[in-house]
Amino acid sequence: MEQGILVYDNDIVQDSSLSPKYLTTLADVATRDYKSDYGFSKNVAALDIDKVETDRCGSNDKTMDTAIGIANYKGNKVSSSRLLLIELRMNYTGQGQNAKTSDMKAKDTHTRGLLADSQIDPHSFFIFNKDVAPHKKNSINREAQVDSCLKKWIILSPEEFVNQFLFVEDLPYKPESPVDSIRKEGCNLVALANFENAIHLVNHWLNKTREFHVQYKLEECKVLISVIDEVLSAIESHSEELTEDCDLDAQIAREELVRFISLLS
């Protein structure tokens, strides 16, 4: 798979021309076919490729079971959204020798043709139960020495699959702004009783917060509001030392900060 953080991307599934008629979840596909969701998240949107093929051809023998959406995630941004083909094979036992490579290849190839209008990840996932997956992985790796196409296949168990991707909302937000530097500079200015420049610092980042709000970068706004509040609170704790102008500027800054907090709550 590609380097970097890989995340689920439900949008590409839900925006597909095959949705909503064929929209489902990975957990529901597993439950339908194997009477268990195998720990798959119910929040992972999926396309029911079996049903697509049945509706079009009357049979689903030559298609992968489903496709989910994945994407790359870096710098708080999702990119390269694409579908990932998945075949569930949890009913195989032993070393999975009954799962013929030729059949698996036919399913992979046919499904890619079926979804030719979609952006599809070059890899395909084949999920076997935890006892079979290691054996099947070894056999496919051996075959891949002759057939390089098989190098794009990922063989794994349900337990391994659930650790492959993350949800964006579960990832920590990485601020664009130098939050630590803002905090350090503000604290230093207050410690030096340089309240005028400390307030200038607060107003500068309030203006930046306003810009981020216009750009709808709400997480960035929340991070900035927090650090601005720290610096402003430090200034306010020295209220008796503030000049009349600084005190008024601090009050105006506090009102602006409260307004932002209200907008984001």
SEGUFI-343620 format. One record per atom (N, C-alpha, C): x, y, z. Coordinates in steps of 0.1 Angstrom, whole numbers, padded with zeros to 4 digits, always signed. Atoms other than C-alpha are relative to their C-alpha. Layout:
% residues N
XYZ...
//
This chain:
% residues 265
+0008-0012+0000+0000+0000+0000+0009+0013+0000-0008-0012+0000+0011+0036-0003+0004+0004+0013-0005-0004-0012+0032+0052+0023-0008+0011+0006+0008-0010-0007+0017+0076+0049-0012-0006+0007+0012+0004-0008-0015+0075+0069-0011-0003-0010+0011+0003+0009-0043+0057+0051-0013+0001+0009+0013-0002-0007-0079+0066+0062-0012-0005-0008+0013+0003+0007-0114+0055+0054-0005+0013-0006+0006-0011+0006-0131+0078+0030-0014-0004-0005+0014+0004+0003-0169+0073+0030-0006+0008-0011+0006-0009+0010-0175+0102+0007+0001-0005-0014-0001+0005+0013-0162+0086-0024-0009-0012-0003+0010+0011+0001-0185+0056-0018-0014+0006-0001+0013-0005+0000-0215+0077-0010-0003+0009-0013+0002-0009+0012-0209+0100-0041+0001-0009-0013-0001+0008+0012-0205+0070-0064-0013-0001-0008+0012+0001+0008-0230+0066-0093-0008-0012+0004+0007+0012-0005-0238+0032-0077-0007+0002+0013+0007-0003-0013-0250+0048-0045-0012+0009-0004+0002+0008-0012-0276+0048-0030-0005-0014-0002+0006+0013+0002-0290+0017-0046+0009-0012+0006-0009+0011-0004-0259-0004-0038+0008+0004+0013-0007-0005-0011-0248+0015-0007-0003-0009+0012+0002+0009-0012-0242-0007+0024+0012+0003+0009-0012-0002-0008-0215-0011+0050+0008-0013+0000-0008+0012+0000-0186-0036+0053-0005-0010+0010+0005+0008-0011-0200-0049+0085-0013-0008-0005+0012+0006+0005-0234-0056+0068+0003-0011-0010-0003+0010+0010-0218-0074+0039+0005-0013+0007-0005+0012-0007-0199-0097+0063-0011-0007+0008+0011+0006-0007-0230-0103+0084-0010-0007-0009+0009+0007+0010-0251-0112+0054+0006-0013-0005-0006+0012+0005-0226-0137+0041+0005-0010+0010-0006+0008-0010-0211-0150+0073-0006+0000+0014+0007+0000-0013-0235-0143+0101+0008+0007+0011-0008-0007-0010-0209-0121+0118+0006+0012-0006-0006-0011+0006-0195-0087+0113+0015+0000+0002-0015+0002-0002-0160-0099+0124+0007+0012+0005-0007-0012-0006-0153-0067+0142+0001+0012-0010-0001-0012+0009-0156-0045+0111-0009+0011+0005+0008-0012-0004-0168-0010+0119-0013+0002-0008+0013-0002+0007-0204-0003+0111+0000+0014-0007-0001-0014+0005-0192+0032+0101+0007+0000-0014-0007+0001+0013-0173+0019+0070-0010-0002-0011+0009+0001+0011-0195+0026+0040+0006-0009-0011-0005+0009+0011-0193+0001+0011-0010-0001-0011+0009+0003+0012-0207-0007-0023-0002-0015-0001+0003+0014+0001-0224-0041-0026+0002-0004-0015-0003+0004+0014-0206-0053-0058-0007-0012-0004+0007+0012+0003-0222-0087-0056-0014+0004-0006+0014-0004+0004-0256-0070-0059+0000+0007-0014-0001-0007+0013-0244-0048-0088+0001-0011-0011-0002+0010+0010-0233-0079-0107-0013-0008-0002+0013+0008+0001-0265-0098-0099-0010+0007-0008+0010-0008+0007-0286-0070-0112+0003+0001-0015-0004-0001+0014-0266-0067-0144+0001-0013-0008-0003+0013+0007-0258-0103-0152-0007-0012+0006+0008+0011-0006-0280-0124-0129+0009-0010+0008-0009+0008-0008-0249-0139-0112+0011+0009+0006-0011-0008-0006-0222-0127-0088+0012-0009+0002-0011+0009-0002-0197-0155-0091+0013+0006-0004-0013-0005+0005-0171-0134-0108+0003+0014+0004-0003-0013-0005-0170-0103-0087+0005+0000+0014-0004-0002-0014-0153-0091-0055-0013+0003+0008+0012-0002-0008-0178-0088-0026-0004+0014+0001+0004-0014-0003-0175-0051-0020+0012+0009-0003-0010-0010+0001-0156-0019-0023-0002+0011+0010+0001-0010-0010-0149+0006+0004+0009+0012-0005-0008-0011+0004-0134+0041+0002+0012+0003+0009-0012-0003-0008-0099+0050+0013+0007+0012-0006-0007-0012+0005-0076+0080+0010+0013+0002+0008-0012-0004-0007-0042+0094+0020-0004+0012+0009+0002-0011-0010-0041+0118+0050+0013+0006+0004-0012-0007-0004-0014+0144+0056-0003+0014+0002+0002-0014-0003-0014+0178+0071-0014+0004+0001+0014-0002-0002-0050+0176+0080-0009+0000-0012+0007+0001+0013-0059+0170+0044-0001-0014-0005+0002+0013+0007-0074+0140+0026+0002+0002-0015-0003-0001+0015-0061+0133-0009-0001-0014-0006-0001+0013+0007-0061+0106-0035-0011-0010+0004+0012+0008-0003-0096+0093-0027-0002-0011-0010+0001+0011+0010-0102+0059-0043-0008-0012+0007+0007+0012-0005-0122+0026-0040+0011-0011+0002-0009+0012-0003-0105-0005-0025-0009-0012-0001+0008+0013+0001-0118-0039-0036+0003-0010+0011-0001+0010-0010-0124-0065-0010-0008-0012-0003+0006+0013+0001-0132-0102-0011+0000-0006+0013+0001+0007-0013-0144-0119+0021+0000-0015-0003-0001+0014+0002-0134-0155+0023+0002-0007+0014-0002+0006-0014-0138-0164+0060-0006-0014+0001+0005+0013-0001-0155-0197+0052+0010-0011-0004-0010+0010+0004-0123-0214+0040+0007-0005+0012-0007+0007-0011-0105-0239+0062+0013-0005-0005-0013+0006+0004-0072-0256+0063+0010+0010-0004-0010-0010+0005-0046-0238+0043-0005+0008-0011+0006-0008+0010-0071-0222+0020+0003-0005-0014-0003+0005+0013-0061-0244-0009-0011-0001-0010+0011+0000+0009-0096-0245-0022-0003+0014-0006+0001-0013+0005-0094-0208-0028+0009+0002-0012-0009+0000+0011-0081-0210-0063+0004+0014-0005-0006-0013+0005-0058-0182-0075-0007+0005-0013+0006-0003+0012-0074-0183-0109-0014+0006+0002+0014-0005-0003-0109-0177-0095+0002+0014+0007-0002-0012-0006-0096-0149-0073+0005+0011-0010-0005-0009+0010-0078-0133-0102-0012+0005-0010+0012-0003+0009-0110-0135-0124-0009+0010+0007+0009-0010-0007-0130-0117-0097+0006+0014+0001-0007-0013-0001-0104-0090-0093-0001+0007-0013+0000-0006+0013-0101-0084-0130-0014+0005-0005+0014-0003+0004-0139-0085-0137-0005+0012+0008+0006-0011-0008-0147-0061-0108+0006+0013-0005-0007-0012+0004-0121-0036-0120-0006+0005-0014+0007-0003+0012-0138-0037-0154-0014+0006+0002+0014-0004-0004-0172-0033-0138+0000+0015+0005-0001-0013-0006-0160-0002-0120+0010+0009-0007-0010-0007+0008-0139+0012-0148-0001+0015+0001+0001-0015+0000-0153+0047-0144+0004+0006+0014-0003-0005-0013-0142+0049-0108+0015-0001+0002-0014+0000-0004-0108+0056-0092+0002-0012+0009-0002+0012-0008-0096+0022-0078+0014-0001+0004-0014+0003-0005-0066+0014-0056+0006-0012-0008-0006+0011+0007-0042-0009-0074+0001-0013+0008-0001+0012-0008-0042-0033-0045-0015-0005+0002+0013+0006-0003-0070-0057-0037+0002-0008+0013+0000+0007-0013-0078-0072-0002-0008-0013-0001+0007+0013-0002-0087-0109+0003+0001-0003+0015+0001+0002-0014-0098-0115+0038-0004-0015+0004+0003+0014-0004-0096-0151+0052+0000+0000+0016+0000+0000-0015-0101-0162+0088+0014-0001+0005-0014-0002-0005-0071-0159+0111+0008-0013-0001-0007+0012+0001-0062-0196+0108+0005-0003-0014-0003+0002+0014-0061-0196+0070+0008+0010-0006-0006-0011+0006-0048-0162+0062+0016-0001-0001-0014+0001+0001-0011-0169+0070+0005-0010-0011-0004+0010+0010-0010-0200+0048-0003+0005-0014+0004-0005+0013-0028-0183+0019+0010+0012-0004-0009-0010+0003-0005-0153+0022+0014-0006-0005-0013+0007+0004+0026-0176+0019-0002-0005-0014+0001+0006+0013+0012-0194-0011-0001+0011-0011+0002-0011+0010+0002-0161-0029+0014+0006-0002-0013-0006+0002+0037-0147-0022+0009-0009-0009-0008+0009+0009+0053-0178-0038-0005+0002-0015+0005-0001+0013+0030-0175-0068+0004+0014-0007-0003-0013+0005+0038-0138-0071+0014+0001-0006-0014+0000+0006+0074-0147-0080-0001-0002-0015+0002+0002+0014+0060-0158-0113-0010+0009-0006+0011-0009+0004+0029-0137-0116+0001+0013+0008-0002-0013-0007+0038-0101-0107-0013+0007+0004+0013-0006-0003+0001-0091-0107-0004-0003+0015+0004+0005-0014-0003-0110-0074+0007+0008+0011-0007-0008-0010+0021-0086-0057-0009+0011+0005+0009-0010-0003-0008-0062-0056-0011-0005+0010+0010+0006-0008-0029-0086-0035+0005+0001+0015-0002-0001-0015-0031-0081+0003-0009-0011+0006+0007+0011-0007-0040-0113+0022+0001+0002+0015+0000-0003-0015-0050-0108+0058-0013-0005+0006+0012+0004-0008-0074-0118+0085-0009+0012+0004+0008-0011-0004-0103-0097+0098+0006+0008+0011-0007-0006-0011-0083-0090+0129+0011+0010-0005-0010-0009+0006-0055-0076+0108-0006+0012-0008+0006-0010+0009-0078-0057+0085-0004+0012+0009+0006-0011-0008-0094-0036+0113+0011+0010+0005-0011-0009-0003-0059-0021+0120+0006+0007-0012-0006-0005+0012-0052-0011+0084-0003+0015-0002+0004-0014+0004-0071+0022+0082-0005+0007+0013+0005-0008-0011-0081+0050+0106-0011+0009-0005+0009-0010+0004-0110+0074+0106+0006+0014+0003-0006-0013-0001-0100+0110+0101-0003+0006+0014+0004-0006-0012-0119+0121+0132+0008-0006+0012-0007+0006-0011-0098+0097+0153+0015+0005+0000-0014-0005+0000-0065+0114+0143+0001+0013+0007-0002-0012-0007-0051+0142+0163+0002+0012-0010-0001-0011+0009-0054+0176+0147+0014+0007+0001-0013-0006+0000-0020+0192+0137-0002+0014-0005+0002-0014+0003-0022+0230+0138+0009+0005-0011-0008-0007+0010-0010+0251+0109+0008+0011+0007-0006-0011-0007-0001+0279+0133+0010-0005+0011-0010+0004-0010+0029+0279+0156-0004+0002+0015+0007-0002-0013+0009+0274+0188+0010+0001+0011-0009+0000-0011+0038+0266+0211+0008+0013+0000-0007-0013+0001+0057+0297+0198-0008+0012+0005+0009-0011-0005+0027+0319+0204-0001+0000+0015+0001+0002-0014+0023+0306+0239+0013+0005+0007-0013-0004-0006+0060+0311+0247+0002+0015-0001-0002-0015+0002+0062+0346+0232-0009+0008+0009+0009-0007-0008+0031+0357+0250+0003+0000+0015-0004+0001-0014+0042+0344+0284+0013+0008+0003-0013-0008-0002+0077+0360+0279-0003+0015+0001+0004-0014+0000+0061+0394+0271-0007+0004+0012+0007-0004-0013+0039+0393+0301+0009+0000+0012-0010+0001-0010+0068+0382+0323+0009+0013+0001-0008-0013+0001+0087+0413+0311-0009+0012+0002+0009-0011-0001+0056+0434+0317-0001+0009-0012+0001-0007+0013+0056+0443+0280-0014-0003-0005+0014+0003+0002+0018+0443+0280-0005+0005-0014+0005-0006+0013+0014+0465+0249+0003-0010-0011-0003+0010+0010+0033+0440+0227-0007-0013+0002+0008+0012-0003+0015+0411+0244-0014+0001-0006+0013-0002+0005-0018+0426+0234+0001+0001-0016-0002+0001+0015-0005+0432+0198+0001-0014-0005-0001+0015+0004+0004+0395+0197-0014-0006+0000+0014+0006-0001-0032+0386+0209-0008+0005-0012+0008-0005+0011-0047+0409+0183+0004-0005-0014-0005+0006+0013-0025+0396+0155-0006-0014-0002+0005+0014+0001-0036+0360+0162-0016+0000+0000+0015-0001+0002-0073+0371+0166-0003+0003-0014+0002-0003+0014-0070+0385+0131+0002-0013-0009-0003+0012+0007-0055+0352+0119-0012-0010+0002+0012+0009-0003-0084+0333+0136-0012+0004-0008+0010-0005+0009-0108+0355+0117+0001-0005-0014-0003+0005+0013-0091+0345+0085-0003-0015-0001+0003+0014+0000-0093+0309+0093-0015-0003+0001+0014+0002-0001-0129+0312+0102-0007+0002-0013+0005-0003+0014-0137+0327+0068+0003-0012-0009-0004+0012+0008-0119+0297+0053-0006-0013+0005+0007+0011-0007-0140+0274+0075+0010-0010+0005-0010+0008-0007-0109+0260+0092-0003+0000+0015+0005-0002-0013-0128+0255+0124+0010-0006+0011-0009+0007-0010-0103+0231+0141+0012+0010+0003-0011-0010-0002-0075+0257+0135-0005+0011+0009+0006-0011-0009-0098+0284+0151+0000-0005+0014+0001+0005-0013-0103+0262+0181+0013+0000+0007-0014+0000-0006-0066+0257+0187+0005+0014+0003-0004-0014-0002-0059+0294+0183-0007+0007+0011+0008-0006-0011-0087+0304+0206+0005-0004+0013-0005+0005-0013-0073+0282+0233+0013+0007+0004-0013-0007-0003-0037+0297+0231-0002+0015+0002+0002-0014-0002-0050+0332+0227-0006+0003+0014+0006-0002-0013-0071+0328+0258+0010-0002+0011-0011+0001-0009-0040+0316+0277+0008+0013+0002-0008-0012-0001-0020+0347+0268-0008+0012+0005+0008-0011-0004-0049+0371+0273-0003-0001+0015+0003+0002-0014-0057+0356+0307+0012+0004+0008-0013-0004-0007-0020+0361+0317+0001+0015+0000+0000-0015+0001-0023+0398+0306-0010+0005+0011+0011-0005-0009-0056+0402+0326+0004-0002+0014-0004+0002-0014-0040+0388+0357+0009+0011+0006-0009-0011-0004-0018+0419+0358-0008+0013-0002+0009-0012+0003-0048+0443+0354+0004+0013+0007-0004-0012-0008-0035+0467+0381+0012+0006-0006-0012-0006+0006-0003+0472+0361-0002+0005-0014+0003-0004+0014-0020+0479+0328-0003+0015-0001+0004-0014+0003-0022+0514+0313-0015+0000-0004+0014-0002+0003-0057+0527+0306-0002-0006-0014+0002+0005+0013-0052+0520+0269+0002-0015-0002-0002+0015+0001-0038+0485+0274-0012-0007+0006+0012+0006-0006-0067+0477+0297-0012+0000-0009+0011-0001+0010-0092+0489+0271+0002-0010-0011-0003+0009+0011-0075+0469+0244-0002-0014+0004+0002+0014-0006-0075+0438+0266-0015-0004+0000+0014+0002-0001-0112+0442+0272-0006-0003-0014+0005+0002+0014-0119+0445+0234+0004-0013-0005-0004+0013+0005-0098+0415+0227-0008-0011+0007+0008+0010-0007-0117+0395+0253-0014-0001-0006+0013+0000+0006-0150+0405+0238+0000-0007-0014-0002+0006+0013-0137+0394+0204+0002-0016+0001-0003+0014-0002-0125+0361+0218-0013-0007+0004+0013+0006-0004-0159+0354+0235-0009-0002-0012+0009+0001+0012-0176+0361+0202+0004-0013-0008-0005+0011+0007-0154+0335+0185-0004-0013+0007+0004+0011-0007-0161+0310+0212-0015-0004-0002+0014+0002+0002-0198+0315+0208-0003-0005-0014+0002+0005+0014-0196+0310+0170+0004-0015-0001-0005+0014+0001-0178+0277+0175-0006-0010+0009+0006+0009-0010-0198+0263+0203-0013-0007-0006
//
